Amino acid sequence: MDTTPVISSLNNTYCQQIIDIILPIQQIEFNVPITLEAQPDLLDIETNYHQTGGNFWGATYNEQLVGTIALIAFGNNAAAIRKMFVLKEYRGKELGIAQLLLDNLIAYCRQNNIADIYLGTVEMLKAAHRFYEKNGFTRLAKHELPKSFPLMAADTIFYELHLKN
């Protein structure tokens, strides 16, 4: 029994496990009216994340996938965080899974010359806002996003982080 969370890159063989984490959190826990059909990227991780110059990672705890984070690269050394979700019973500072996922993503960005990280989220995810702000992200208005930022229809709150190497 492994009691240390492990972060690893995920590919298409994990699509169903990823969907099984993300959809219930979106739909049931946070009542975000979004369907799988509105998120076709979840059905092809490799094309939508790996082939953009980004990646998709999962956090495994006791051999169970318990969290996800993804990165879409979109030109000019910029990228967008997507699909940051941790199962409710694995959240918090005790295991630090969200922090491990974010730290792993930032390390990847540094290694791949991605200097600007952006993300969109929704108003109701107050804990997520605090988490990103604690990690140095600053809020910005939608019109301040790069023109090539891949917008998600549900997102209303936006953040940026400029990495200094």
URURLIN-V186110 format. One record per run of one state. SS is the DSSP state (~ for helix, > for strand, _ for the rest). FROM is the first residue (numbers start at 0). LEN is the number of residues. Records with the same first field share a line. If there is no record, write none. Layout:
# URURLIN-V186110
SS->FROM-LEN + FROM-LEN
This chain:
# URURLIN-V186110
_->0-5 + 9-2 + 29-10 + 43-1 + 48-1 + 52-2 + 61-2 + 73-4 + 86-1 + 90-6 + 111-4 + 121-4 + 134-3 + 140-1 + 144-12 + 162-3
>->5-4 + 54-7 + 63-10 + 77-9 + 115-6 + 137-3 + 156-6
~->11-18 + 39-4 + 44-4 + 49-3 + 87-3 + 96-15 + 125-9 + 141-3
